[in-house]
């Protein structure tokens, strides 16, 4: 397989090498890279080599009331002060299901991350930007244009979140099952190269599940006025605190003895009882028809993806199925995924292994932090000079 600058090609897993660093004059690598993961709900940013992002911000429109242009945003002196200087416009989101739609708003958000959250002048540090598996190529080009021309970054790497999720587990070969807030993806990766024809998207994710939970509760015996008064953030908190994935959805649904009611106290003091809603809420991840979607569930999409990879890599793939994203954090989700995949592969002799890191909610960012800190990765950057010479389209020759 041809080597690609998408990632280091490592057969045994993700590890460092003794490759020499490029000259600082080439890539300005005197400082650690900034790693940014733009999620539909939250955008995370930090420095390569760190275990956790340094700054997390809701992916919403931020109007710089006093910051002015990108360069002038440096006048903000602290995160707390900068937050006071920004007015948030409710329900204005620059990303929709992982794809940037409002570039002006996204540029404002990145400016806030660089100058107020990280306090890192973008001209001095390379940037690794996480990229949604279903993002069109034009989005990647626009990312390069904004970061090189507006922020003046010295070098850029745009990486598929499926690949980065595998990096968080120390793998460069495997299947990434990403269940986020706005969209879910299945991505097959072999030796760091994503298999585009084996990448699938599911329009069921955290935001849809929160709305579904609220609609389920509206049909429950709880006080209707208390349910109508619930705010979105309260429903999300309830979902995270009370919901779980059933190992036998139909059986649990029919046998009330298998229900495990839970009580949740809302901020206004009302107590809400969740019964079957606890395991009904995340079920659309496996049965999208419950949300009137015709797509197969995540386990079927994983199976379809694995059918498209070469036979000689399938063993490594099924043995390295990694989970990523906040909606993969439901109790029972890893076990259900393993159960469903074993049922689909029962006649093949394949040994299914589903890996579920306790910190998998931020796996894509963590994988970017790991990858960008490797010496072997330093040959994978697109330099500003390359952009200026060849244009944004050149990145398709460098990155997959």
N, C-alpha and C positions, 0 to 999 in steps of 0.2 A: 504494500500500500504506500502510495506516495506521501512523503512528509508534507504537512501543511502547517503554516504558522499559526493555525488556530490554537495549538497547544503543544507542549512537549510530547513526543511519542514514546511512551513508557509501557512496556508490556507487563511488567510486574506490579504496576500500580503507580500512584503518584509519589515521586521522590525527587530529591534535588540531585543535581550533578555538579561537576567541578568546572563547567563551562565558564569562561571568563566573561565578565560584564562588558557591555559595549562602552566605548569611551563616553565620558560625560558630555563631550561636545556633540555627540550624536543624539543621545536620548535624554540628556539632563537627568540622569538617574541618581543624583546626589541625595535625593529625598525619597522616602517610600511612596509608592503609588497610592492614589486615592481610589477607593473601590466604592462604586455606587450601584445600588440595586433599586430600580424604580418599580415599586409594586403598585397594584391598583388601589390599595388601601394606605400603605406606608412606603416611604422612600427611605432607604438606609444608606448611610455613608460612614466611611471610616478609612483607616490606613492599612495597607497590606501588612500582614503579619500579626494583626490584632485578632483576638478570638471573638470579639463582639464589635458591632458597629459603634462608633463614637457618637453618632448623631442620628436620631430617627425622627422623621417628620411626616405628618399626614400628607398624602399626595393630593393636595388641594390647591386651588388658586390662591396665591399670596400676592397681594398688591403692595408694592414697596412705597408706602406713604411718604417716606422721606429719603429713600435710598437713591433714587434717580437711576442712572445707568448702571450696567454691570460693574464697571471699574469703580464707580463712586460708592458702591455698596460697602467698600472697605471702611467707611466711616463708622459702621456698627462695631461696637466694642465688646459685646458679650451676647451670648445666646438669649439671656433673659431680656436684655434691652432690645435686641432685634425683634423678638416676638412681640414686644409692646409696640414696636414701630410698624407692624404689619397688620393689615385688616384682612381677615379671612372671609371670603365670599362663600357662604354655605352652598353646598351642592354644585360647586363648580370644580370639576375634576379634569385635569389635563390628560389623564389616561383613561381609556375605555377598553376593558378586557385585555390589559397588557400592552396596548398600542397607543403611542402618543398622538393625540389629536389637536391639542392646543399648544403649539410650540412656544409662543410668547409666555404663557403661564409656566411651562416647564423650564424655560430659561430663567425666569424669576426664581423658581424653586431651587434650581441648581446654584444660582447666585447666592441665595440664602444659605445653602449648605456650605459652599466654599468659604464665604466671608464671615458668616455669623456662627455657623455650627462648628466647622472644622478650623476656621481661621487659617486656611491654607491658600496662599496665593496660587491660582491655577497655572500661572506661567512657569511655576517652579517644579511642578510635580506631574508625572504621567497619570493618566486616568484609565482604569479598567471599568467599563460600563457593561452591566448585565443586560442581556437582550432577550426578549420573549421569543420562544421557539416559533411562534406564528407571525412574528413581525415581518412586514414586507421589506424588501431590500432598500426601498426608498427611505424608510425610517432610519436605517443604519447610515445612509449617506447624509441625511439631515443631522443626525447626531454628530458625525464627523465635522460637518460644516459649522455647527454651533460651537462645538468645543474648541476647534482649531481657530476659527475666525473671531468669535465673540469672547472666548475665554483665554485664548492663546496658549492652550496646553502644549507641552513639548512633545508628547507622545500619547497614543491612544490604543487601547485594545478593546474590541467589542466581542463579548463572549456569550454564547447561548446559555440560558439559565439551567437547562438540562445537564449540560457538561459541567457547569459550576456546582450543581447539586451533587454530582458524582465526585467531584474534587473534594467536597466536604467530608466524604466518606473515604478518601484516599484512593479513589478509583478513577481510571480514565476509560474503562470499558464497562458497560452495563446499561440498565434501563432505568431512566429517571421518571418517577411518577410524581408530578407536581400538582398539588391541589391548593390553590391560593385564594385570594379574596375576590378577584374578578374573573378568573378563567383558570382552567386546569389543562395540563398537557401531559402527554406521554412522549418521551424522547429516547430513541436508541442511540447509543454512542459507542463507537469502536475505536480504540486507541486514540481517543481525543477528538475524533471526527464524528459529527452528528450525521445521522442518516435521514436526510430530508424526507424521503418517501416513506419512512417509517415513523414519522412524527405526526401525532394526532392531537387535536384540540377538542375540549369538552366545555360547553358553555354553562357548566354547573360549578359553582364555587361558593365561597363564604357569604358573599352578599346575597346571592339567591337563596341560600339555606337560611339566612336570618329572616328574610321575608317569608319564607315557607313556614318557619317556626311560628312566626306571628299569626299567619293565617290558620295554622293548626290550632293554636291556642284560642283563637276567636270562636272556634267550634267546640271548645271544651267547657266544662261546667263552671269555670272561673268567672268572677264578676266582670261583665262586659265593659263597664266604665273603667275599671282598673287596667284592662287589656288595651283599650283604646288610648289610654293615657301613656302607654309605654313609649319611651323614646328609642330610637334605633340603637344607640349605644348601650341601652339597658338590655335590649333583646340580644345584642351581640354578647354581652357579659353573661346573660342567662344561658345562651347557647354553649359558650365555652365552659361554663361551670357545671351544667346539668346534662348535656346531651352525650350520647355514645352511639357507637355502631353495633347493631345486633349481629350475632353470628347466624341467626335463623330468623330473618325478618317475618316471613309468613307465619311461622310457628309462634313467635312471640306476639304477633298481632292477634292471633286467634285465641291464645291462651292468656287470659288476664292474670293468671297466677304467676306468669313470668314477668309481669310489669313491676317496675321498682320506682314508685312515685318519689318525687323530690320536691321540696318546697324552696322557693326562691323569694327573698324579700327585696322588693323594688325600692329605689331611693325614696319614694313617697310614703313608704311604710306598708303598702299593700303586700300581702303574701300571695304568691301564685303557685299553684300546684301543677307540676308536670307529670303526666302519666305516660301513655304511649308516645306522646310528643317527644320524649327524650330520645327514643331510637328511630322515630319516624323522620325527624329533622334531617340527619345526614344521609338517609337512605337514597336520595336522588343521585348521589355520587356513583351508586351502583345500579340504580334504576332511574335514569333521567326522564322516563315517561311519566313519572310522578309529577314532574314540572312541565309536562306536555312537550318534552323534547324527544325527537326521534332518534337521537344518537345512542349508540351502545354505551354501557357503563364503563368506568375506568378500567375494570379488570378485563373486559372484552377488548377495549382499545389497546391495552397492554399486550394481550394475546395476538391481536392483529399486527401490532408493531413487530413482535418477535417473529412472526411468520415471514417478514420481509427482510430479515437479516440473513447473511450467509450461514449455511448449516454449520460450518466449522467454528463459528463464533457464538452459536446459540447457547452452548453449554456455559460459556463465560457470562453471557447476558442473563440467563435465568438464575444464575448463582449470585448475581449482583444487581438486584432490583432495589433501588433506593427511594425512600420517601422524602418529600420536601414540601414546604409550604404550610401555612397556618391551618388549612382545612384538612391536613393529614394528621392533625394533633388529637382528633377525637379518640377517646379510649375505644379500643376494639378495631380501629381502622387497619393497623398492620396485620392483625390476625385474620380479619375478614378478607383482606386482599390476598393473603397467602392461601387461605381456604379456597377462594374462588379460582385462583390461578392453578392450584393443584388439581382442582376438578377439571379445568380446561385442558391440562397437560397430562391427565392421568394415564393415557395410553402411550405416552412418548418416552417414559423413563427419565425425563428431565427432573433434576432436583431443584425445586424452587426455593430460593432464599430471599426473603424480604428484609431489608435492613432499615431500622427505624431509630435514628439517633434522637435522644431526648431533646436536642436543640434544633431539630429539623425544620422548625418554623422559619428559621433564618439561614437555611442551608445554602441557598444560592449566594448570599452575601459572604458567608463563611468560606465557601469554596473559592470565591474570587479573591478573598484575602490570602488564602493558602497559595493559590496558583501564582498570584502576582508577586509573592515574596520569594518564589523559587529562582535560584540562579539560572536554571535551564529555561525559564520562561522569558528571560530578558531579551531573547532574540525574537520574541513574538510581537513586539510593539510596532505600530505604524508611526513613523516619525513625522513631525510637522513638515519637514522638508519634502518628504515623499508626498504628502497631501498637496503641498504647494506646487510640486512638479507635475503630479499626475491627476490631481483632483480626487473628489470623494469616491468615484467609481473604482479607484485603485484598491480600495479596501476589500472588494470582493475577490481580488487575487490573493490578498494576504490572509483574510479570515474566511472561514467557510460560510 
